[in-house]
Amino acid sequence: MKTTLCFVLSAFVFTILWAGTLIGAPQPEKARDGEEVYKENCTRCHNTPPAMSERHAKVVSAHMRVRANLTARDANAVMHYLAENAKSK
Ligand code: HEC
């Protein structure tokens, strides 16, 4: 009796966990890391990103967004990455 209860209970928990993965199936696209975006898109035409001011980073990411065919989200991520990169130089 105790074993049956235990089995039913664990089957129940398991089903909930399994259903949970199904419900979460189409994962919301998570914000991408700017460095990752740079490596995937910009290194096709460029080497390591040059040091630049924050203003310059804004202009560059707007220009290069067209060249690299980035989504707004990726362009924004890369812009922050370039600006951060500038601060650390
Ligand atoms: C298809 C090739 C290509 C891709 C992809 C590309 N670029 Fe460029 N990039 C160029 C060319 C060519 C120039 C020369 C200036 C121009 O024609 O706009 C340039 C210029 C630049 C410059 C210097 C010019 C300026 O505005 O000061 C920077 C910085 C730069 N790119 C960054 C990036 C970043 C960041 C990415 C990724 C989001 C990227 N590029 C993707 C081709 C590319």
Backbone and ligand atoms as CSV (ligand in chain L), in Angstrom:
chain,resi,resn,atom,element,x,y,z
A,1,MET,N,N,0.843,-1.201,0.000
A,1,MET,CA,C,0.000,0.000,0.000
A,1,MET,C,C,0.876,1.249,0.000
A,2,LYS,N,N,1.854,1.220,0.884
A,2,LYS,CA,C,2.745,2.370,1.004
A,2,LYS,C,C,3.529,2.563,-0.311
A,3,THR,N,N,3.930,1.439,-0.893
A,3,THR,CA,C,4.697,1.479,-2.136
A,3,THR,C,C,3.855,2.088,-3.259
A,4,THR,N,N,2.587,1.669,-3.321
A,4,THR,CA,C,1.680,2.174,-4.361
A,4,THR,C,C,1.524,3.682,-4.228
A,5,LEU,N,N,1.332,4.111,-2.992
A,5,LEU,CA,C,1.154,5.539,-2.734
A,5,LEU,C,C,2.404,6.303,-3.175
A,6,CYS,N,N,3.532,5.728,-2.825
A,6,CYS,CA,C,4.807,6.339,-3.176
A,6,CYS,C,C,4.950,6.438,-4.700
A,7,PHE,N,N,4.535,5.374,-5.375
A,7,PHE,CA,C,4.631,5.335,-6.832
A,7,PHE,C,C,3.725,6.392,-7.464
A,8,VAL,N,N,2.480,6.423,-6.988
A,8,VAL,CA,C,1.506,7.376,-7.515
A,8,VAL,C,C,2.000,8.812,-7.298
A,9,LEU,N,N,2.529,9.024,-6.113
A,9,LEU,CA,C,3.017,10.348,-5.770
A,9,LEU,C,C,4.184,10.771,-6.667
A,10,SER,N,N,5.119,9.866,-6.858
A,10,SER,CA,C,6.281,10.230,-7.679
A,10,SER,C,C,5.893,10.385,-9.148
A,11,ALA,N,N,4.903,9.560,-9.586
A,11,ALA,CA,C,4.421,9.686,-10.963
A,11,ALA,C,C,3.772,11.060,-11.157
A,12,PHE,N,N,3.061,11.480,-10.122
A,12,PHE,CA,C,2.377,12.771,-10.142
A,12,PHE,C,C,3.399,13.906,-10.245
A,13,VAL,N,N,4.399,13.839,-9.376
A,13,VAL,CA,C,5.450,14.867,-9.368
A,13,VAL,C,C,6.166,14.886,-10.715
A,14,PHE,N,N,6.442,13.705,-11.211
A,14,PHE,CA,C,7.154,13.591,-12.480
A,14,PHE,C,C,6.356,14.221,-13.625
A,15,THR,N,N,5.048,13.942,-13.627
A,15,THR,CA,C,4.172,14.500,-14.670
A,15,THR,C,C,4.177,16.023,-14.623
A,16,ILE,N,N,4.118,16.553,-13.413
A,16,ILE,CA,C,4.112,18.015,-13.271
A,16,ILE,C,C,5.416,18.602,-13.816
A,17,LEU,N,N,6.525,17.962,-13.464
A,17,LEU,CA,C,7.825,18.444,-13.944
A,17,LEU,C,C,7.896,18.381,-15.469
A,18,TRP,N,N,7.390,17.272,-16.003
A,18,TRP,CA,C,7.423,17.059,-17.449
A,18,TRP,C,C,6.557,18.093,-18.167
A,19,ALA,N,N,5.334,18.295,-17.596
A,19,ALA,CA,C,4.419,19.282,-18.180
A,19,ALA,C,C,5.049,20.668,-18.116
A,20,GLY,N,N,5.767,20.914,-17.044
A,20,GLY,CA,C,6.447,22.201,-16.871
A,20,GLY,C,C,7.415,22.483,-18.006
A,21,THR,N,N,8.139,21.466,-18.431
A,21,THR,CA,C,9.095,21.672,-19.521
A,21,THR,C,C,8.357,21.923,-20.835
A,22,LEU,N,N,7.174,21.308,-20.967
A,22,LEU,CA,C,6.386,21.511,-22.188
A,22,LEU,C,C,5.825,22.916,-22.251
A,23,ILE,N,N,5.313,23.366,-21.104
A,23,ILE,CA,C,4.720,24.698,-21.060
A,23,ILE,C,C,5.789,25.747,-21.372
A,24,GLY,N,N,6.954,25.521,-20.826
A,24,GLY,CA,C,8.044,26.484,-21.057
A,24,GLY,C,C,8.730,26.281,-22.397
A,25,ALA,N,N,8.191,25.389,-23.231
A,25,ALA,CA,C,8.884,25.004,-24.464
A,25,ALA,C,C,9.354,26.159,-25.354
A,26,PRO,N,N,8.432,27.010,-25.835
A,26,PRO,CA,C,8.983,28.108,-26.639
A,26,PRO,C,C,9.610,29.143,-25.713
A,27,GLN,N,N,10.880,28.950,-25.423
A,27,GLN,CA,C,11.592,29.818,-24.494
A,27,GLN,C,C,11.612,31.244,-25.024
A,28,PRO,N,N,11.324,32.206,-24.155
A,28,PRO,CA,C,11.453,33.586,-24.625
A,28,PRO,C,C,12.913,33.856,-24.963
A,29,GLU,N,N,13.121,34.512,-26.078
A,29,GLU,CA,C,14.476,34.776,-26.542
A,29,GLU,C,C,15.210,35.597,-25.489
A,30,LYS,N,N,16.277,35.072,-24.958
A,30,LYS,CA,C,16.956,35.820,-23.901
A,30,LYS,C,C,17.895,36.866,-24.502
A,31,ALA,N,N,18.070,37.934,-23.751
A,31,ALA,CA,C,18.940,39.008,-24.225
A,31,ALA,C,C,20.326,38.436,-24.485
A,32,ARG,N,N,20.862,38.801,-25.610
A,32,ARG,CA,C,22.145,38.224,-25.956
A,32,ARG,C,C,23.298,39.080,-25.459
A,33,ASP,N,N,24.354,38.395,-25.188
A,33,ASP,CA,C,25.559,39.037,-24.732
A,33,ASP,C,C,26.222,39.752,-25.919
A,34,GLY,N,N,26.579,41.023,-25.727
A,34,GLY,CA,C,27.163,41.813,-26.809
A,34,GLY,C,C,28.426,41.201,-27.396
A,35,GLU,N,N,29.241,40.621,-26.522
A,35,GLU,CA,C,30.492,40.026,-26.996
A,35,GLU,C,C,30.198,38.855,-27.942
A,36,GLU,N,N,29.189,38.092,-27.550
A,36,GLU,CA,C,28.760,36.944,-28.355
A,36,GLU,C,C,28.276,37.410,-29.725
A,37,VAL,N,N,27.470,38.484,-29.714
A,37,VAL,CA,C,26.941,39.043,-30.957
A,37,VAL,C,C,28.095,39.514,-31.834
A,38,TYR,N,N,29.061,40.174,-31.213
A,38,TYR,CA,C,30.220,40.666,-31.963
A,38,TYR,C,C,30.961,39.501,-32.615
A,39,LYS,N,N,31.236,38.474,-31.813
A,39,LYS,CA,C,32.000,37.331,-32.332
A,39,LYS,C,C,31.279,36.620,-33.462
A,40,GLU,N,N,29.971,36.535,-33.336
A,40,GLU,CA,C,29.204,35.822,-34.349
A,40,GLU,C,C,29.003,36.620,-35.631
A,41,ASN,N,N,28.937,37.952,-35.500
A,41,ASN,CA,C,28.559,38.757,-36.664
A,41,ASN,C,C,29.647,39.664,-37.207
A,42,CYS,N,N,30.387,40.289,-36.329
A,42,CYS,CA,C,31.308,41.331,-36.768
A,42,CYS,C,C,32.668,40.776,-37.168
A,43,THR,N,N,33.054,39.642,-36.563
A,43,THR,CA,C,34.383,39.079,-36.852
A,43,THR,C,C,34.466,38.550,-38.284
A,44,ARG,N,N,33.349,38.465,-38.949
A,44,ARG,CA,C,33.325,38.107,-40.364
A,44,ARG,C,C,34.136,39.130,-41.157
A,45,CYS,N,N,34.062,40.394,-40.736
A,45,CYS,CA,C,34.748,41.471,-41.451
A,45,CYS,C,C,35.791,42.190,-40.602
A,46,HIS,N,N,35.775,42.014,-39.285
A,46,HIS,CA,C,36.691,42.749,-38.414
A,46,HIS,C,C,37.410,41.826,-37.449
A,47,ASN,N,N,38.540,42.317,-36.923
A,47,ASN,CA,C,39.226,41.607,-35.845
A,47,ASN,C,C,38.660,42.071,-34.513
A,48,THR,N,N,39.489,42.166,-33.495
A,48,THR,CA,C,38.994,42.607,-32.187
A,48,THR,C,C,38.444,44.029,-32.298
A,49,PRO,N,N,37.410,44.353,-31.534
A,49,PRO,CA,C,36.812,45.688,-31.650
A,49,PRO,C,C,37.788,46.778,-31.229
A,50,PRO,N,N,37.854,47.868,-31.986
A,50,PRO,CA,C,38.737,48.970,-31.618
A,50,PRO,C,C,38.178,49.737,-30.433
A,51,ALA,N,N,39.043,50.443,-29.719
A,51,ALA,CA,C,38.582,51.281,-28.614
A,51,ALA,C,C,37.845,52.473,-29.195
A,52,MET,N,N,36.704,52.790,-28.634
A,52,MET,CA,C,35.941,53.946,-29.128
A,52,MET,C,C,35.100,54.531,-28.005
A,53,SER,N,N,34.694,55.775,-28.200
A,53,SER,CA,C,33.861,56.428,-27.191
A,53,SER,C,C,32.445,55.862,-27.261
A,54,GLU,N,N,31.661,56.178,-26.244
A,54,GLU,CA,C,30.286,55.694,-26.199
A,54,GLU,C,C,29.478,56.237,-27.385
A,55,ARG,N,N,29.721,57.495,-27.708
A,55,ARG,CA,C,29.017,58.108,-28.846
A,55,ARG,C,C,29.365,57.407,-30.143
A,56,HIS,N,N,30.639,57.126,-30.292
A,56,HIS,CA,C,31.104,56.444,-31.487
A,56,HIS,C,C,30.472,55.044,-31.577
A,57,ALA,N,N,30.397,54.381,-30.429
A,57,ALA,CA,C,29.812,53.036,-30.383
A,57,ALA,C,C,28.367,53.048,-30.883
A,58,LYS,N,N,27.646,54.117,-30.549
A,58,LYS,CA,C,26.245,54.240,-30.982
A,58,LYS,C,C,26.163,54.346,-32.498
A,59,VAL,N,N,27.022,55.195,-33.049
A,59,VAL,CA,C,27.022,55.405,-34.502
A,59,VAL,C,C,27.446,54.127,-35.221
A,60,VAL,N,N,28.528,53.538,-34.721
A,60,VAL,CA,C,29.049,52.319,-35.346
A,60,VAL,C,C,28.008,51.203,-35.331
A,61,SER,N,N,27.359,50.992,-34.185
A,61,SER,CA,C,26.408,49.878,-34.145
A,61,SER,C,C,25.211,50.136,-35.051
A,62,ALA,N,N,24.857,51.421,-35.232
A,62,ALA,CA,C,23.772,51.732,-36.162
A,62,ALA,C,C,24.198,51.449,-37.608
A,63,HIS,N,N,25.441,51.836,-37.946
A,63,HIS,CA,C,25.950,51.584,-39.308
A,63,HIS,C,C,26.134,50.097,-39.562
A,64,MET,N,N,26.787,49.447,-38.603
A,64,MET,CA,C,27.163,48.051,-38.811
A,64,MET,C,C,25.989,47.100,-38.627
A,65,ARG,N,N,24.921,47.620,-38.021
A,65,ARG,CA,C,23.715,46.819,-37.890
A,65,ARG,C,C,23.227,46.424,-39.285
A,66,VAL,N,N,23.344,47.365,-40.204
A,66,VAL,CA,C,22.919,47.138,-41.580
A,66,VAL,C,C,23.832,46.112,-42.256
A,67,ARG,N,N,25.135,46.294,-42.054
A,67,ARG,CA,C,26.091,45.382,-42.681
A,67,ARG,C,C,25.970,43.961,-42.154
A,68,ALA,N,N,25.814,43.853,-40.829
A,68,ALA,CA,C,25.780,42.527,-40.212
A,68,ALA,C,C,24.360,41.968,-40.134
A,69,ASN,N,N,23.381,42.782,-40.562
A,69,ASN,CA,C,21.990,42.357,-40.558
A,69,ASN,C,C,21.527,41.925,-39.159
A,70,LEU,N,N,21.724,42.798,-38.189
A,70,LEU,CA,C,21.387,42.471,-36.808
A,70,LEU,C,C,19.956,42.859,-36.476
A,71,THR,N,N,19.409,42.180,-35.471
A,71,THR,CA,C,18.116,42.588,-34.930
A,71,THR,C,C,18.384,43.799,-34.034
A,72,ALA,N,N,17.347,44.531,-33.702
A,72,ALA,CA,C,17.502,45.712,-32.850
A,72,ALA,C,C,18.135,45.307,-31.524
A,73,ARG,N,N,17.704,44.169,-31.002
A,73,ARG,CA,C,18.200,43.685,-29.726
A,73,ARG,C,C,19.704,43.393,-29.781
A,74,ASP,N,N,20.129,42.744,-30.864
A,74,ASP,CA,C,21.546,42.411,-31.015
A,74,ASP,C,C,22.380,43.671,-31.228
A,75,ALA,N,N,21.840,44.613,-31.996
A,75,ALA,CA,C,22.556,45.860,-32.248
A,75,ALA,C,C,22.754,46.607,-30.930
A,76,ASN,N,N,21.736,46.569,-30.087
A,76,ASN,CA,C,21.804,47.219,-28.793
A,76,ASN,C,C,22.848,46.536,-27.905
A,77,ALA,N,N,22.857,45.228,-27.924
A,77,ALA,CA,C,23.815,44.463,-27.115
A,77,ALA,C,C,25.244,44.770,-27.557
A,78,VAL,N,N,25.450,44.819,-28.866
A,78,VAL,CA,C,26.790,45.060,-29.387
A,78,VAL,C,C,27.220,46.501,-29.089
A,79,MET,N,N,26.257,47.414,-29.103
A,79,MET,CA,C,26.550,48.811,-28.796
A,79,MET,C,C,27.048,48.922,-27.355
A,80,HIS,N,N,26.385,48.239,-26.429
A,80,HIS,CA,C,26.820,48.260,-25.030
A,80,HIS,C,C,28.181,47.605,-24.877
A,81,TYR,N,N,28.382,46.548,-25.622
A,81,TYR,CA,C,29.662,45.846,-25.565
A,81,TYR,C,C,30.795,46.762,-26.027
A,82,LEU,N,N,30.586,47.461,-27.130
A,82,LEU,CA,C,31.609,48.364,-27.660
A,82,LEU,C,C,31.870,49.518,-26.691
A,83,ALA,N,N,30.809,50.044,-26.105
A,83,ALA,CA,C,30.942,51.155,-25.168
A,83,ALA,C,C,31.673,50.704,-23.903
A,84,GLU,N,N,31.354,49.504,-23.405
A,84,GLU,CA,C,32.031,48.960,-22.226
A,84,GLU,C,C,33.500,48.750,-22.533
A,85,ASN,N,N,33.752,48.242,-23.709
A,85,ASN,CA,C,35.097,47.978,-24.174
A,85,ASN,C,C,35.909,49.272,-24.182
A,86,ALA,N,N,35.239,50.372,-24.553
A,86,ALA,CA,C,35.897,51.673,-24.605
A,86,ALA,C,C,36.287,52.132,-23.206
A,87,LYS,N,N,35.397,51.908,-22.243
A,87,LYS,CA,C,35.651,52.349,-20.870
A,87,LYS,C,C,36.838,51.629,-20.246
A,88,SER,N,N,36.995,50.361,-20.627
A,88,SER,CA,C,38.072,49.565,-20.003
A,88,SER,C,C,39.428,49.856,-20.636
A,89,LYS,N,N,39.435,50.665,-21.674
A,89,LYS,CA,C,40.720,50.933,-22.356
A,89,LYS,C,C,41.387,52.168,-21.757
L,1,HEC,C1,C,29.992,42.723,-44.318
L,1,HEC,C2,C,31.160,43.186,-43.627
L,1,HEC,C3,C,30.996,43.908,-42.306
L,1,HEC,C4,C,30.353,43.470,-41.183
L,1,HEC,C5,C,29.551,42.192,-40.994
L,1,HEC,C6,C,30.606,44.476,-40.172
L,1,HEC,N1,N,31.362,45.488,-40.679
L,1,HEC,FE1,FE,32.123,47.061,-39.648
L,1,HEC,N2,N,32.884,47.830,-41.386
L,1,HEC,C7,C,32.837,47.216,-42.627
L,1,HEC,C8,C,33.398,48.126,-43.621
L,1,HEC,C9,C,33.531,47.834,-45.097
L,1,HEC,C10,C,33.774,49.308,-42.923
L,1,HEC,C11,C,34.391,50.597,-43.524
L,1,HEC,C12,C,33.518,51.799,-43.291
L,1,HEC,C13,C,32.190,51.753,-44.005
L,1,HEC,O1,O,32.155,51.479,-45.216
L,1,HEC,O2,O,31.156,51.996,-43.332
L,1,HEC,C14,C,33.481,49.072,-41.525
L,1,HEC,C15,C,33.734,49.952,-40.503
L,1,HEC,C16,C,33.621,49.675,-39.174
L,1,HEC,C17,C,34.149,50.493,-38.099
L,1,HEC,C18,C,34.940,51.785,-38.255
L,1,HEC,C19,C,34.121,52.812,-38.997
L,1,HEC,C20,C,33.438,53.789,-38.117
L,1,HEC,O3,O,32.200,53.972,-38.267
L,1,HEC,O4,O,34.115,54.380,-37.273
L,1,HEC,C21,C,33.811,49.868,-36.930
L,1,HEC,C22,C,34.178,50.316,-35.526
L,1,HEC,C23,C,33.025,48.692,-37.262
L,1,HEC,N3,N,32.947,48.600,-38.629
L,1,HEC,C24,C,32.444,47.821,-36.348
L,1,HEC,C25,C,31.609,46.768,-36.692
L,1,HEC,C26,C,30.790,46.041,-35.754
L,1,HEC,C27,C,30.695,46.306,-34.267
L,1,HEC,C28,C,30.141,45.079,-36.465
L,1,HEC,C29,C,29.142,44.039,-35.962
L,1,HEC,C30,C,27.870,44.535,-35.491
L,1,HEC,C31,C,30.540,45.203,-37.852
L,1,HEC,N4,N,31.416,46.258,-37.933
L,1,HEC,C32,C,30.124,44.396,-38.876
L,1,HEC,C33,C,32.351,45.961,-42.881
L,1,HEC,C34,C,31.621,45.186,-41.994
